[in-house]
Amino acid sequence: MSAVTGHTHTDTDRAGIVRADVGHTDVESKDVVGSPPVAQPAYDIAAWRRRIPLLKSLVLMNNCSQAPQLDVTREAAEAYLDSWNNAGMDWDAWMAETYRAKVEFARLINASPDDIAVSSSVSEATASLASSLDFSGERRKVVTTEAEFPSVAHVWQAHAKYGLEVDWVPVRDDIVYLEDYDDVIDERTLLVSACHAYYQNGYVQDVAAIARKAHDEGALLYVDAYQSLGVAEVDVQAMDIDFLASGNLKFLLGVPGIAFLYVRPGLVERLEPAVTGWFGRADPFSFDARRLDWAPTAARFDTGTPPVINAYISRAGMAAINEIGVDAIAAWTGQLTRRLVEGGRARGFQLHGIDDPRRKTPSTAFVCPEGESHRVEALLLKRGILAAARGPVIRLAPHFYNTLDDLDVALDALKAVFEEDLSA
């Protein structure tokens, strides 16, 4: 594979992003940028909160790590268990539900369910994609960033033994500058691997602009949307994305053990993944061990027997997100992000990343004293706040069901942890 056909972009704009604050030493002197505040979300937040039992005992700020259980996700799990218990083996129903999960994922990203494959994790999806690429020619370089979640970056590095070469776009000032891609994408680049959002602080990259840069050099674009899908609008067609993967346990209200891979139509027939299994066949139930017949759709990236109970739960969670609407969720969580940034600033916290709600997910990171983020996470839990540590920061990541009061309670608890608990 030497080039991407069908791309005629000639955009050569090298301008960087417009940002309100990229450092984490002078945030107190900045004004938060963003859309005007809204009084309340466009959906019935109180009704949705009643459907999340864990809210009765905890303030949930860990959606960048694990979303809570919704009534419909529990019901979905129970539906599978009932099916298993009553029918013993109900493959037709189980496979139909797995396909319905593909349908919901496709709705989220403006794709067809035939463009979607099921994996057990983004790591597996990335490895399957990597195994389908040819690194023996002049184009053998994968460009990725220091903001990638390690799983994805590690897959590319592990394929070095097959001839792949990795080149890096740096993280500077806690973000990835768009113009830094120009220094590493060239005629030897086969694929650019870019996260949509930085896992550490929620910074959102301009994926459409990265796609133009990749395609102008004849390279493909792979996007890890795990940290953004469900709270940021993603349109694989408008953004001109070739491949995209995401799991479900974060903002999509699901569980570990399942992920989805999008493959752009027109590329599928050119790719034959070595990471495969019997569900990647045109006819999985032919049981012909000698025949490697590739499914004509993205299903060729399916591997072994799918994680059926996970598919039930993920379908229900994604259906809830689609019911509310990502645009409505993004509008409300943008206001929650504003409150977190302003509230953290008022309490003297050190922000990691940018403060513009339009340039980040609701995952908002504050630097912990002495980098003791995991201790801070544990101390917050004692105060009834569920948050998520990563490296030197504690991340407060609200979702569509969180209220402004939730954020104030969490910020006050974090201040008490910083000023009282850590020194105790």
Steps between C-alpha positions, in 0.01 A plus 500: 500500500679811387240774490148596587284551197211737473646782712566830325550731797743783431466687829845609612396712797765457770336721760476359851190480708351801670510438871431693815772345714745222429719521805429394852677779687302807405138387479394742770564793266281365221131524422320181413398489136187321386140518397262706714374320811171312486271474799424132460543218251259442214388168651341404832812461712305414816328210325830364373661534844226284650612223263856489640493328842861583592415871518325428829833433671776670297573808293622350174791680336676202342325471163835523320579167664174312568142612455235399756230241453176622344169320550496395134857367506419281799180385330704414190740286702207327665337441160808309387515302825131414466552391141796284597307353795174437314625396157842365588634608163322764293757589237260666260383743766853557631641573156207729425573699816869522409401644163266745673801622698675567170194695388510726806874558465454584132232756593746670734758559228278537188595170342332181381495195729673311218796731555535383862692208650480371858814457712568428864698822553654790311832322543366202305335723239829686447697177480256358246530813288878500528512137388315592181754761390808440285821644643735349242498790252622857509193599700568335831474786746221551752477849644350517847508739794625507855137559602389153389380258761787252548306201365477652154856629491632167627328309219678710237835459674451124533463477121849636446616140454287492183669808356278773646673824599344731758540877499365725771310827523592650838282622783586863573331717762277203586351482148587392145554791261346445158800645316735247662352230276662675203845410631438125495237417234672442167502280190618203708199516735257214464267593785445777755366378836340784696285497811195722477543604864806487724430255783686704760315831473225470237661721234323438166699491179374639168456163334373640170812714466723204585315295236579764238867496593514118486308468175697777327806279551316186388476355852205350690352627827414288804317667790466375856173660618479317834542819704248710308222291351172575674588857603649637177345479156682262264411469132735267317376623164525872570836451672623271218619231742627170359495294821359570844479294817339540839412291799185545708579525868548878510254760367303233310360351824629150437741245641852371433548215256353645182610758244408594145710573192382712207656436158427743218316347203737446210788397725357174633566286195868603500563385858552147631568502875724228641333554837179322405256227597204305375261796520718685250391259228241553227321194637607432860272200525645313204763362740755461220841513668685499167316798350588856600204680345497865609173666588425768238428763768686628806390174664825356364657678801279301738705231669371215713167451673383849597453606864124459493402626846722802445324561169162500676621755756687720252200511267280625781751762612557635150126503433460726806768736369336505158160564659624807686715616208873569507437863404282551808752319718788708364309824562440414866839344575661809346333702775613247759854535370476878534388458863787260573764731355364813667441319827846345499655838429306663784629234738862544388535171310760456226329408172665249268424578136274767353199677647285541188193270519482500119846342479463224757275229633346541846800312642679776692835434664658667799863450601535325835751609765815288468324313218308288753200450273417144606502599866279796413260265319477277807449795735228645277318168508494518880322832457246347263655619172592249231780648285779359283877544535741502207868575544543821704137614465157427638227509238149619572291378209126572521241371254151593382339410833722716721378827647680822583451412867684172441800695374503740794489209744785325317713814481449573870598143583812526285598822677459326836711206379776731379501721811407260777519130414836492321674663795329287764 
